[in-house]
Amino acid sequence: MADLNIDLSDIDFSNIGAWPMPVKVGVIAVVCVLVLVLGYFLDISNQRQTLVNAERREVTLRSDFEKLQQQAANLEIYQQQLKELDDIFAKVKQQLPSKTEVENLVDEISQKGHAAGIEFVLFKPLPEQFIEFYTEKPIAIEVTGTYHQFGRFVSGIAALPRIVTLHNIKISRDAKTGHLTMQATAKTYRYLEQEELEAELAKAKKKKKKKGRR
């Protein structure tokens, strides 16, 4: 068996070709081991970074999913609320008289007064006033009667199928006769159709321009 004892001082590091065979084999083995170890750690490092990136991606996707889930839940709530608002709007719209029904409603208010036993001193329909998507039809009223009759009149108006409100109610007593007088403004409202709404908006825009020029 060959003697493997090698004196490193006898090795010429500048002349690799002259190295003894065992040294060459040993160096090659060490280099191979280093390459394998380095490759292993580089591969582990890459895998670790890939794992970190995957974990971050998972966190992002989970967060996005939770947000989408929350939005979906909120969307259902919003849709339900929108449906409820549409239903309320439809009911309110049904209580607003059409253009042809306004005059009939004015007559009904007058009839409620007579049915309550009050006497009309003044019953004066005033011009319609445009307010956003509807018009307001005020009626100046002055009647005489008793508190009980006034109450019946107000209750009768409240029972009408269309929306009628009373504003600026003032009740006074005549010092000489003792008779009660009630002054008020009754208002009914009419929903505007699309063509009417566009026409009213155009008028309002024109008025605004005229004011701006002054």
ChimeraX commands (.cxc) that place a marker at each C-alpha (Angstrom):
marker #1 position 0.00,0.00,0.00 radius 0.5
marker #1 position 1.42,3.41,-0.99 radius 0.5
marker #1 position 2.41,5.78,1.72 radius 0.5
marker #1 position -0.16,8.61,1.82 radius 0.5
marker #1 position 1.86,10.82,4.19 radius 0.5
marker #1 position 2.42,14.06,2.28 radius 0.5
marker #1 position 4.48,17.03,3.41 radius 0.5
marker #1 position 2.56,20.17,2.40 radius 0.5
marker #1 position 5.86,22.09,2.27 radius 0.5
marker #1 position 6.88,19.91,-0.66 radius 0.5
marker #1 position 3.82,20.95,-2.69 radius 0.5
marker #1 position 4.32,23.64,-5.34 radius 0.5
marker #1 position 1.01,25.57,-5.29 radius 0.5
marker #1 position 2.02,27.38,-8.49 radius 0.5
marker #1 position 2.30,24.11,-10.40 radius 0.5
marker #1 position -0.88,22.13,-9.92 radius 0.5
marker #1 position 0.16,19.59,-12.51 radius 0.5
marker #1 position 3.12,18.51,-10.37 radius 0.5
marker #1 position 0.94,17.81,-7.34 radius 0.5
marker #1 position 0.81,14.24,-6.11 radius 0.5
marker #1 position -2.29,12.33,-7.18 radius 0.5
marker #1 position -3.71,11.99,-3.66 radius 0.5
marker #1 position -3.52,15.78,-3.24 radius 0.5
marker #1 position -5.26,16.35,-6.54 radius 0.5
marker #1 position -8.00,13.91,-5.61 radius 0.5
marker #1 position -8.37,15.50,-2.18 radius 0.5
marker #1 position -8.61,19.02,-3.59 radius 0.5
marker #1 position -11.15,17.93,-6.19 radius 0.5
marker #1 position -13.18,16.21,-3.48 radius 0.5
marker #1 position -13.12,19.31,-1.27 radius 0.5
marker #1 position -14.13,21.54,-4.20 radius 0.5
marker #1 position -16.99,19.19,-5.07 radius 0.5
marker #1 position -18.16,19.18,-1.47 radius 0.5
marker #1 position -18.01,22.99,-1.33 radius 0.5
marker #1 position -19.94,23.27,-4.59 radius 0.5
marker #1 position -22.58,20.87,-3.31 radius 0.5
marker #1 position -22.84,22.65,0.04 radius 0.5
marker #1 position -23.01,26.08,-1.62 radius 0.5
marker #1 position -25.61,24.84,-4.09 radius 0.5
marker #1 position -27.62,23.34,-1.27 radius 0.5
marker #1 position -27.65,26.55,0.73 radius 0.5
marker #1 position -28.40,28.64,-2.36 radius 0.5
marker #1 position -31.31,26.34,-3.18 radius 0.5
marker #1 position -32.55,26.49,0.40 radius 0.5
marker #1 position -32.27,30.29,0.33 radius 0.5
marker #1 position -34.27,30.47,-2.90 radius 0.5
marker #1 position -36.88,28.11,-1.52 radius 0.5
marker #1 position -37.08,30.13,1.69 radius 0.5
marker #1 position -37.61,33.35,-0.31 radius 0.5
marker #1 position -40.22,31.60,-2.43 radius 0.5
marker #1 position -41.97,30.47,0.75 radius 0.5
marker #1 position -41.86,34.00,2.20 radius 0.5
marker #1 position -43.29,35.42,-1.04 radius 0.5
marker #1 position -46.00,32.76,-1.03 radius 0.5
marker #1 position -46.91,33.56,2.58 radius 0.5
marker #1 position -47.10,37.27,1.79 radius 0.5
marker #1 position -49.24,36.52,-1.26 radius 0.5
marker #1 position -51.52,34.36,0.88 radius 0.5
marker #1 position -51.95,37.20,3.40 radius 0.5
marker #1 position -52.77,39.64,0.58 radius 0.5
marker #1 position -55.23,37.24,-1.06 radius 0.5
marker #1 position -56.87,36.49,2.28 radius 0.5
marker #1 position -57.22,40.23,2.97 radius 0.5
marker #1 position -58.65,40.83,-0.51 radius 0.5
marker #1 position -61.07,37.95,-0.06 radius 0.5
marker #1 position -62.27,39.28,3.29 radius 0.5
marker #1 position -62.78,42.73,1.75 radius 0.5
marker #1 position -64.74,41.27,-1.16 radius 0.5
marker #1 position -66.77,39.18,1.25 radius 0.5
marker #1 position -67.55,42.28,3.31 radius 0.5
marker #1 position -68.44,44.25,0.18 radius 0.5
marker #1 position -70.75,41.45,-0.95 radius 0.5
marker #1 position -72.49,41.49,2.42 radius 0.5
marker #1 position -72.78,45.29,2.30 radius 0.5
marker #1 position -74.06,45.13,-1.27 radius 0.5
marker #1 position -76.95,42.93,-0.17 radius 0.5
marker #1 position -77.74,45.40,2.62 radius 0.5
marker #1 position -77.55,48.37,0.22 radius 0.5
marker #1 position -79.78,46.59,-2.30 radius 0.5
marker #1 position -82.34,45.85,0.42 radius 0.5
marker #1 position -82.25,49.47,1.62 radius 0.5
marker #1 position -82.61,50.70,-1.96 radius 0.5
marker #1 position -85.62,48.44,-2.48 radius 0.5
marker #1 position -87.19,49.76,0.74 radius 0.5
marker #1 position -86.60,53.35,-0.40 radius 0.5
marker #1 position -88.12,52.56,-3.80 radius 0.5
marker #1 position -91.18,51.09,-2.09 radius 0.5
marker #1 position -91.53,54.15,0.17 radius 0.5
marker #1 position -91.11,56.49,-2.81 radius 0.5
marker #1 position -93.73,54.56,-4.79 radius 0.5
marker #1 position -96.21,54.82,-1.90 radius 0.5
marker #1 position -95.55,58.55,-1.47 radius 0.5
marker #1 position -95.86,59.11,-5.22 radius 0.5
marker #1 position -99.28,57.43,-5.16 radius 0.5
marker #1 position -100.38,59.97,-2.56 radius 0.5
marker #1 position -99.38,62.89,-4.79 radius 0.5
marker #1 position -102.17,63.98,-7.15 radius 0.5
marker #1 position -101.63,64.16,-10.89 radius 0.5
marker #1 position -102.07,67.39,-12.81 radius 0.5
marker #1 position -105.69,66.58,-13.57 radius 0.5
marker #1 position -106.43,65.59,-9.97 radius 0.5
marker #1 position -105.26,68.83,-8.34 radius 0.5
marker #1 position -108.48,70.73,-9.05 radius 0.5
marker #1 position -110.55,67.84,-7.71 radius 0.5
marker #1 position -108.42,67.81,-4.57 radius 0.5
marker #1 position -109.02,71.54,-4.09 radius 0.5
marker #1 position -112.76,70.84,-4.27 radius 0.5
marker #1 position -112.37,67.99,-1.74 radius 0.5
marker #1 position -110.67,70.34,0.75 radius 0.5
marker #1 position -113.57,72.76,0.39 radius 0.5
marker #1 position -116.07,69.92,0.87 radius 0.5
marker #1 position -114.29,68.79,4.06 radius 0.5
marker #1 position -114.73,72.31,5.42 radius 0.5
marker #1 position -118.44,72.39,4.69 radius 0.5
marker #1 position -118.86,68.88,6.15 radius 0.5
marker #1 position -117.17,70.06,9.37 radius 0.5
marker #1 position -119.67,72.94,9.63 radius 0.5
marker #1 position -117.17,75.77,9.21 radius 0.5
marker #1 position -117.85,78.84,7.08 radius 0.5
marker #1 position -115.28,79.90,4.49 radius 0.5
marker #1 position -114.35,83.57,4.53 radius 0.5
marker #1 position -111.46,83.00,2.13 radius 0.5
marker #1 position -110.55,80.04,-0.07 radius 0.5
marker #1 position -107.96,81.14,-2.62 radius 0.5
marker #1 position -105.81,78.69,-4.61 radius 0.5
marker #1 position -102.40,80.24,-5.30 radius 0.5
marker #1 position -99.95,79.56,-8.18 radius 0.5
marker #1 position -97.95,76.34,-8.10 radius 0.5
marker #1 position -94.36,76.58,-6.90 radius 0.5
marker #1 position -91.65,74.35,-8.39 radius 0.5
marker #1 position -89.54,72.57,-5.74 radius 0.5
marker #1 position -86.92,70.13,-7.11 radius 0.5
marker #1 position -88.90,67.18,-8.58 radius 0.5
marker #1 position -92.41,68.22,-7.50 radius 0.5
marker #1 position -94.67,71.27,-7.30 radius 0.5
marker #1 position -96.35,72.77,-4.29 radius 0.5
marker #1 position -99.92,74.07,-4.63 radius 0.5
marker #1 position -100.77,76.48,-1.76 radius 0.5
marker #1 position -104.32,77.49,-0.87 radius 0.5
marker #1 position -104.97,80.50,1.38 radius 0.5
marker #1 position -107.79,79.66,3.81 radius 0.5
marker #1 position -109.76,81.70,6.33 radius 0.5
marker #1 position -112.71,80.08,8.09 radius 0.5
marker #1 position -114.99,80.74,11.06 radius 0.5
marker #1 position -116.43,78.20,13.45 radius 0.5
marker #1 position -115.79,76.48,16.78 radius 0.5
marker #1 position -112.73,74.63,18.03 radius 0.5
marker #1 position -114.61,71.37,17.55 radius 0.5
marker #1 position -115.44,72.26,13.94 radius 0.5
marker #1 position -111.85,73.27,13.27 radius 0.5
marker #1 position -110.72,69.91,14.65 radius 0.5
marker #1 position -113.15,68.04,12.40 radius 0.5
marker #1 position -111.90,70.02,9.39 radius 0.5
marker #1 position -108.25,69.25,10.14 radius 0.5
marker #1 position -109.05,65.55,10.72 radius 0.5
marker #1 position -110.97,65.45,7.44 radius 0.5
marker #1 position -107.99,66.87,5.53 radius 0.5
marker #1 position -105.64,64.37,7.20 radius 0.5
marker #1 position -107.93,61.52,6.07 radius 0.5
marker #1 position -107.72,62.49,2.39 radius 0.5
marker #1 position -106.02,59.87,0.19 radius 0.5
marker #1 position -103.68,62.55,-1.19 radius 0.5
marker #1 position -101.08,64.44,0.81 radius 0.5
marker #1 position -102.38,67.78,2.11 radius 0.5
marker #1 position -100.61,69.74,4.87 radius 0.5
marker #1 position -101.66,72.80,6.85 radius 0.5
marker #1 position -99.18,75.61,7.60 radius 0.5
marker #1 position -99.11,78.95,9.44 radius 0.5
marker #1 position -102.28,78.18,11.40 radius 0.5
marker #1 position -103.58,81.15,13.39 radius 0.5
marker #1 position -106.76,81.11,15.49 radius 0.5
marker #1 position -108.22,84.34,16.84 radius 0.5
marker #1 position -111.43,85.35,18.58 radius 0.5
marker #1 position -113.52,88.34,17.60 radius 0.5
marker #1 position -113.80,90.58,20.67 radius 0.5
marker #1 position -117.32,91.71,19.76 radius 0.5
marker #1 position -119.01,88.55,18.50 radius 0.5
marker #1 position -116.83,85.96,20.21 radius 0.5
marker #1 position -116.60,84.01,16.95 radius 0.5
marker #1 position -113.41,82.07,16.24 radius 0.5
marker #1 position -111.48,82.62,13.03 radius 0.5
marker #1 position -108.79,80.28,11.70 radius 0.5
marker #1 position -106.31,81.38,9.06 radius 0.5
marker #1 position -104.03,78.82,7.42 radius 0.5
marker #1 position -102.30,77.80,4.22 radius 0.5
marker #1 position -103.20,74.36,2.91 radius 0.5
marker #1 position -100.61,72.80,0.62 radius 0.5
marker #1 position -100.92,69.88,-1.72 radius 0.5
marker #1 position -98.09,68.47,-3.79 radius 0.5
marker #1 position -97.86,67.14,-7.31 radius 0.5
marker #1 position -95.13,64.88,-8.67 radius 0.5
marker #1 position -93.77,66.15,-11.98 radius 0.5
marker #1 position -93.57,63.93,-15.02 radius 0.5
marker #1 position -90.22,63.83,-16.85 radius 0.5
marker #1 position -91.19,66.39,-19.53 radius 0.5
marker #1 position -92.56,68.83,-16.94 radius 0.5
marker #1 position -89.48,68.36,-14.77 radius 0.5
marker #1 position -87.12,69.12,-17.66 radius 0.5
marker #1 position -89.16,72.23,-18.56 radius 0.5
marker #1 position -89.11,73.50,-14.96 radius 0.5
marker #1 position -85.37,72.87,-14.66 radius 0.5
marker #1 position -84.80,74.81,-17.89 radius 0.5
marker #1 position -86.85,77.74,-16.51 radius 0.5
marker #1 position -84.92,77.70,-13.23 radius 0.5
marker #1 position -81.61,77.64,-15.11 radius 0.5
marker #1 position -82.69,80.59,-17.26 radius 0.5
marker #1 position -83.72,82.61,-14.18 radius 0.5
marker #1 position -80.37,81.86,-12.54 radius 0.5
marker #1 position -78.51,83.15,-15.60 radius 0.5
marker #1 position -80.53,86.38,-15.59 radius 0.5
marker #1 position -79.76,86.97,-11.91 radius 0.5
marker #1 position -76.07,86.38,-12.58 radius 0.5
marker #1 position -75.99,89.07,-15.27 radius 0.5
marker #1 position -77.38,91.75,-12.95 radius 0.5
marker link #1:1,2 radius 0.2
marker link #1:2,3 radius 0.2
marker link #1:3,4 radius 0.2
marker link #1:4,5 radius 0.2
marker link #1:5,6 radius 0.2
marker link #1:6,7 radius 0.2
marker link #1:7,8 radius 0.2
marker link #1:8,9 radius 0.2
marker link #1:9,10 radius 0.2
marker link #1:10,11 radius 0.2
marker link #1:11,12 radius 0.2
marker link #1:12,13 radius 0.2
marker link #1:13,14 radius 0.2
marker link #1:14,15 radius 0.2
marker link #1:15,16 radius 0.2
marker link #1:16,17 radius 0.2
marker link #1:17,18 radius 0.2
marker link #1:18,19 radius 0.2
marker link #1:19,20 radius 0.2
marker link #1:20,21 radius 0.2
marker link #1:21,22 radius 0.2
marker link #1:22,23 radius 0.2
marker link #1:23,24 radius 0.2
marker link #1:24,25 radius 0.2
marker link #1:25,26 radius 0.2
marker link #1:26,27 radius 0.2
marker link #1:27,28 radius 0.2
marker link #1:28,29 radius 0.2
marker link #1:29,30 radius 0.2
marker link #1:30,31 radius 0.2
marker link #1:31,32 radius 0.2
marker link #1:32,33 radius 0.2
marker link #1:33,34 radius 0.2
marker link #1:34,35 radius 0.2
marker link #1:35,36 radius 0.2
marker link #1:36,37 radius 0.2
marker link #1:37,38 radius 0.2
marker link #1:38,39 radius 0.2
marker link #1:39,40 radius 0.2
marker link #1:40,41 radius 0.2
marker link #1:41,42 radius 0.2
marker link #1:42,43 radius 0.2
marker link #1:43,44 radius 0.2
marker link #1:44,45 radius 0.2
marker link #1:45,46 radius 0.2
marker link #1:46,47 radius 0.2
marker link #1:47,48 radius 0.2
marker link #1:48,49 radius 0.2
marker link #1:49,50 radius 0.2
marker link #1:50,51 radius 0.2
marker link #1:51,52 radius 0.2
marker link #1:52,53 radius 0.2
marker link #1:53,54 radius 0.2
marker link #1:54,55 radius 0.2
marker link #1:55,56 radius 0.2
marker link #1:56,57 radius 0.2
marker link #1:57,58 radius 0.2
marker link #1:58,59 radius 0.2
marker link #1:59,60 radius 0.2
marker link #1:60,61 radius 0.2
marker link #1:61,62 radius 0.2
marker link #1:62,63 radius 0.2
marker link #1:63,64 radius 0.2
marker link #1:64,65 radius 0.2
marker link #1:65,66 radius 0.2
marker link #1:66,67 radius 0.2
marker link #1:67,68 radius 0.2
marker link #1:68,69 radius 0.2
marker link #1:69,70 radius 0.2
marker link #1:70,71 radius 0.2
marker link #1:71,72 radius 0.2
marker link #1:72,73 radius 0.2
marker link #1:73,74 radius 0.2
marker link #1:74,75 radius 0.2
marker link #1:75,76 radius 0.2
marker link #1:76,77 radius 0.2
marker link #1:77,78 radius 0.2
marker link #1:78,79 radius 0.2
marker link #1:79,80 radius 0.2
marker link #1:80,81 radius 0.2
marker link #1:81,82 radius 0.2
marker link #1:82,83 radius 0.2
marker link #1:83,84 radius 0.2
marker link #1:84,85 radius 0.2
marker link #1:85,86 radius 0.2
marker link #1:86,87 radius 0.2
marker link #1:87,88 radius 0.2
marker link #1:88,89 radius 0.2
marker link #1:89,90 radius 0.2
marker link #1:90,91 radius 0.2
marker link #1:91,92 radius 0.2
marker link #1:92,93 radius 0.2
marker link #1:93,94 radius 0.2
marker link #1:94,95 radius 0.2
marker link #1:95,96 radius 0.2
marker link #1:96,97 radius 0.2
marker link #1:97,98 radius 0.2
marker link #1:98,99 radius 0.2
marker link #1:99,100 radius 0.2
marker link #1:100,101 radius 0.2
marker link #1:101,102 radius 0.2
marker link #1:102,103 radius 0.2
marker link #1:103,104 radius 0.2
marker link #1:104,105 radius 0.2
marker link #1:105,106 radius 0.2
marker link #1:106,107 radius 0.2
marker link #1:107,108 radius 0.2
marker link #1:108,109 radius 0.2
marker link #1:109,110 radius 0.2
marker link #1:110,111 radius 0.2
marker link #1:111,112 radius 0.2
marker link #1:112,113 radius 0.2
marker link #1:113,114 radius 0.2
marker link #1:114,115 radius 0.2
marker link #1:115,116 radius 0.2
marker link #1:116,117 radius 0.2
marker link #1:117,118 radius 0.2
marker link #1:118,119 radius 0.2
marker link #1:119,120 radius 0.2
marker link #1:120,121 radius 0.2
marker link #1:121,122 radius 0.2
marker link #1:122,123 radius 0.2
marker link #1:123,124 radius 0.2
marker link #1:124,125 radius 0.2
marker link #1:125,126 radius 0.2
marker link #1:126,127 radius 0.2
marker link #1:127,128 radius 0.2
marker link #1:128,129 radius 0.2
marker link #1:129,130 radius 0.2
marker link #1:130,131 radius 0.2
marker link #1:131,132 radius 0.2
marker link #1:132,133 radius 0.2
marker link #1:133,134 radius 0.2
marker link #1:134,135 radius 0.2
marker link #1:135,136 radius 0.2
marker link #1:136,137 radius 0.2
marker link #1:137,138 radius 0.2
marker link #1:138,139 radius 0.2
marker link #1:139,140 radius 0.2
marker link #1:140,141 radius 0.2
marker link #1:141,142 radius 0.2
marker link #1:142,143 radius 0.2
marker link #1:143,144 radius 0.2
marker link #1:144,145 radius 0.2
marker link #1:145,146 radius 0.2
marker link #1:146,147 radius 0.2
marker link #1:147,148 radius 0.2
marker link #1:148,149 radius 0.2
marker link #1:149,150 radius 0.2
marker link #1:150,151 radius 0.2
marker link #1:151,152 radius 0.2
marker link #1:152,153 radius 0.2
marker link #1:153,154 radius 0.2
marker link #1:154,155 radius 0.2
marker link #1:155,156 radius 0.2
marker link #1:156,157 radius 0.2
marker link #1:157,158 radius 0.2
marker link #1:158,159 radius 0.2
marker link #1:159,160 radius 0.2
marker link #1:160,161 radius 0.2
marker link #1:161,162 radius 0.2
marker link #1:162,163 radius 0.2
marker link #1:163,164 radius 0.2
marker link #1:164,165 radius 0.2
marker link #1:165,166 radius 0.2
marker link #1:166,167 radius 0.2
marker link #1:167,168 radius 0.2
marker link #1:168,169 radius 0.2
marker link #1:169,170 radius 0.2
marker link #1:170,171 radius 0.2
marker link #1:171,172 radius 0.2
marker link #1:172,173 radius 0.2
marker link #1:173,174 radius 0.2
marker link #1:174,175 radius 0.2
marker link #1:175,176 radius 0.2
marker link #1:176,177 radius 0.2
marker link #1:177,178 radius 0.2
marker link #1:178,179 radius 0.2
marker link #1:179,180 radius 0.2
marker link #1:180,181 radius 0.2
marker link #1:181,182 radius 0.2
marker link #1:182,183 radius 0.2
marker link #1:183,184 radius 0.2
marker link #1:184,185 radius 0.2
marker link #1:185,186 radius 0.2
marker link #1:186,187 radius 0.2
marker link #1:187,188 radius 0.2
marker link #1:188,189 radius 0.2
marker link #1:189,190 radius 0.2
marker link #1:190,191 radius 0.2
marker link #1:191,192 radius 0.2
marker link #1:192,193 radius 0.2
marker link #1:193,194 radius 0.2
marker link #1:194,195 radius 0.2
marker link #1:195,196 radius 0.2
marker link #1:196,197 radius 0.2
marker link #1:197,198 radius 0.2
marker link #1:198,199 radius 0.2
marker link #1:199,200 radius 0.2
marker link #1:200,201 radius 0.2
marker link #1:201,202 radius 0.2
marker link #1:202,203 radius 0.2
marker link #1:203,204 radius 0.2
marker link #1:204,205 radius 0.2
marker link #1:205,206 radius 0.2
marker link #1:206,207 radius 0.2
marker link #1:207,208 radius 0.2
marker link #1:208,209 radius 0.2
marker link #1:209,210 radius 0.2
marker link #1:210,211 radius 0.2
marker link #1:211,212 radius 0.2
marker link #1:212,213 radius 0.2
marker link #1:213,214 radius 0.2
view
